[in-house]
Amino acid sequence: MADHTADPRITLHPYTRRVRIFAGDTLIADTRNAIELRERGYPHRQYVPRAGVDMSKLSVSSTVTHCPFKGDTTYYSLPDIADVAWSYEQPIDEMQAIAGRLAFDVSKVTELVE
C-alpha cells in the first residue's frame, strides 16, 4: 500500500466550471470562480467568492468552530436552514486563498457543477 503521509493534507484548486447553489428552487450562489478545497478524509468543497453569493439571503449564525488547518469559521444561515454555509474570514497563512469565500453544506442545499 502506498504511503500517503507525504501528501499535503489540504490542496486548493482554481475551479472555472460553473458552480450553483440552490436552497429548494432559490438560487443562492452562482460563479465560475470557485476554489475547490480538497482535504484528506473529507469531501471536496467549493469555496465561492462573495461576489457570486446572494448575501442578502444569509444571516450570520452564532455557531463558531475552529480548524487547526484552516482557522476560525463564521457560519451563515438561511431563514429556514441553520448553518448552511461557512467562511474563514481570517484563515491561517497557507489558506489565504479561501479568505472570505463561502462553502455550503451540500447535505442542506443542492450544489450543481457544470
C-alpha positions as CSV (number, residue, x, y, z in Angstrom):
1,M,0.0,0.0,0.0
2,A,1.3,3.5,-0.8
3,D,2.3,5.8,2.0
4,H,0.2,9.0,1.6
5,T,1.6,10.7,4.7
6,A,3.9,12.8,2.5
7,D,0.9,14.2,0.5
8,P,-0.4,17.6,1.7
9,R,-3.4,17.4,4.0
10,I,-5.2,20.2,2.0
11,T,-4.8,21.3,-1.5
12,L,-6.5,24.2,-3.3
13,H,-7.5,24.2,-6.9
14,P,-8.9,27.1,-9.0
15,Y,-12.2,25.9,-10.4
16,T,-13.6,27.5,-13.6
17,R,-16.6,25.3,-14.1
18,R,-19.9,26.9,-13.1
19,V,-21.0,26.2,-9.6
20,R,-24.6,27.0,-8.5
21,I,-26.1,26.5,-5.1
22,F,-29.8,26.2,-4.6
23,A,-32.0,26.1,-1.5
24,G,-35.1,24.4,-2.9
25,D,-35.8,26.4,-6.1
26,T,-34.0,29.5,-4.8
27,L,-30.6,30.3,-6.3
28,I,-28.2,31.3,-3.5
29,A,-24.9,31.3,-5.4
30,D,-23.6,31.3,-9.0
31,T,-20.0,31.5,-10.0
32,R,-17.3,30.4,-12.4
33,N,-14.6,31.5,-9.9
34,A,-14.7,28.9,-7.1
35,I,-11.7,27.4,-5.4
36,E,-12.0,23.6,-4.8
37,L,-10.6,22.6,-1.4
38,R,-9.5,19.0,-1.2
39,E,-8.9,17.8,2.3
40,R,-7.8,14.3,3.1
41,G,-10.7,12.4,4.7
42,Y,-13.4,14.9,3.7
43,P,-15.5,15.5,0.5
44,H,-14.2,18.2,-1.9
45,R,-15.7,21.6,-1.2
46,Q,-16.3,24.5,-3.5
47,Y,-15.4,27.9,-1.9
48,V,-17.4,30.5,-3.7
49,P,-16.5,34.2,-3.7
50,R,-18.9,36.5,-2.0
51,A,-19.5,38.3,-5.3
52,G,-21.2,35.1,-6.5
53,V,-23.4,34.7,-3.4
54,D,-26.7,36.4,-2.7
55,M,-25.6,37.5,0.8
56,S,-29.0,39.2,1.3
57,K,-30.5,35.8,1.8
58,L,-28.0,34.8,4.5
59,S,-27.5,35.9,8.1
60,V,-24.6,35.3,10.4
61,S,-25.1,32.4,12.8
62,S,-24.0,32.1,16.4
63,T,-22.1,28.9,15.5
64,V,-18.3,29.2,15.6
65,T,-15.8,26.4,15.0
66,H,-12.0,26.1,14.7
67,C,-10.0,24.0,12.3
68,P,-6.3,23.8,13.1
69,F,-5.6,23.5,9.3
70,K,-7.7,26.4,8.2
71,G,-8.6,28.7,11.1
72,D,-11.8,30.0,12.7
73,T,-15.1,29.9,10.9
74,T,-18.1,32.1,10.6
75,Y,-21.3,30.3,9.8
76,Y,-24.3,31.6,7.9
77,S,-28.0,30.5,7.9
78,L,-31.0,30.9,5.7
79,P,-34.3,31.8,7.4
80,D,-35.3,28.1,7.4
81,I,-31.9,26.3,7.2
82,A,-29.4,26.8,10.1
83,D,-25.6,26.8,9.4
84,V,-26.0,26.3,5.7
85,A,-22.6,27.8,4.8
86,W,-19.3,28.8,6.5
87,S,-16.4,31.1,5.8
88,Y,-12.9,31.5,7.0
89,E,-12.6,35.3,7.4
90,Q,-9.0,35.3,8.6
91,P,-7.7,31.8,7.8
92,I,-4.1,30.7,8.6
93,D,-1.5,31.9,6.2
94,E,-1.5,28.8,4.0
95,M,-5.2,29.1,3.3
96,Q,-5.4,32.8,2.4
97,A,-6.9,31.9,-1.0
98,I,-10.2,31.0,0.7
99,A,-10.4,34.0,2.9
100,G,-14.0,35.4,2.8
101,R,-15.3,32.8,0.4
102,L,-18.2,30.6,1.4
103,A,-18.5,26.8,1.3
104,F,-22.0,25.3,1.5
105,D,-23.2,22.2,3.4
106,V,-24.3,20.0,0.5
107,S,-26.5,17.9,2.8
108,K,-28.7,21.1,3.3
109,V,-28.6,22.6,-0.2
110,T,-28.2,21.5,-3.8
111,E,-24.8,22.1,-5.4
112,L,-24.8,21.9,-9.2
113,V,-21.4,21.9,-11.0
114,E,-21.4,22.1,-14.8
